[in-house]
């Protein structure tokens, strides 16, 4: 363009002057007009691509979501690639809210190549027998894993192990790494070790939110198993698996502190071993919850340490929504002279909610107005005093 303009200017300057200036435009006049045109009619540079505005207007993200996502899309200069991804997801059957969720959770999904990546993944999954609607349900959970070349192989493996696509979706909500972890070096060795520790089938474990164990570093998982054995649990025990779940993502220092707390609360070493063998899930509780439970059981209820150690499931019941409301209700019945027999505390705590209400609430509701409502509100955590307030009735 510059060279063309320069040649045109030179040709104008070399033209002879017209003998009739009024009948023709002089070269200098043409030059002035050309220069004026070149400065005033130059093409205007297009506005830069506003990623945040695009995410809000086209993908349906909130302002905050778009601001966060745009940091990973700063290299985008046009909407062509994300527009193609948007069309792909819509054609696959994802509703707008799911599409927005994908963009917010995995902004780089917008930069995927539709033909060489996304469409190929759909073909692979279709080869496993998945329908397009099932694949559409998978995308928001798999996210970056959906773009991985391992998604077809890994999903096929888990379908054989778990036996249900819906169960796999449940696991993916907490661990999408199932679709990308190395099957031979990570997944299969971990599954074999976990089976040796009491995990009879993955299908029975899915609801326990322990799927990260399947994709953990195998060396780390072996260390976890060793820690559980150090707590006095044997692999042949049916509680060993619960011990693994309890301490899997807990440091040795944290475990040591919790044991120290139990010792400070008056439990002997033998009682501690008894508690851990019967309820290793206790190690998953916070130190605060352990202290509160022991103080309530010993001071308020009046139980001995040995009694508690023999029934450690008491630690696992909710103090606020189960133990306290039931304790206060029984106190009310005794204060009113409606309960004159001795009851084993564990019996009253372990009863199902339906049986407890039938045995200790319904028969006395007519004698103490508001008893059932007060108990229900206490269990729901809706009132501070709940049933205890009836002690003064």
Protein Blocks (a to p, Z undefined) as FASTA:
>chain_A
ZZmmmmmmmmmmmpccdfblmlpccfklmmmmmmmmmmmmgccddddddfklmmmmmnop
afklmmmmmmmmmmpcbfklmmmmmmmmmmnopafklmmmmmmmmmmlmmpcfklmmmmm
mmmmmmnopafklmmmmmmmnmmmmmpmklmmmmmmmmmmnopaklmmmmmmmomklmmp
cfklmmmmmmmmmmmnopabfklmmmnopmmmmmgcfklmmmmmmmmmmnopafklmklm
mmmmmmmmccfklmmmmmmmmmmnopafklmmmmmmmmmmlmmpcfklmmmmmmmmmmmn
opafklmmmmmmlmmpcfklmmmmmmmmmmmmmmnopacbdcdfklmmmpcfklmmmmmm
mmmmmmmghklmmmmmmmnopafnlmmmmmmZZ
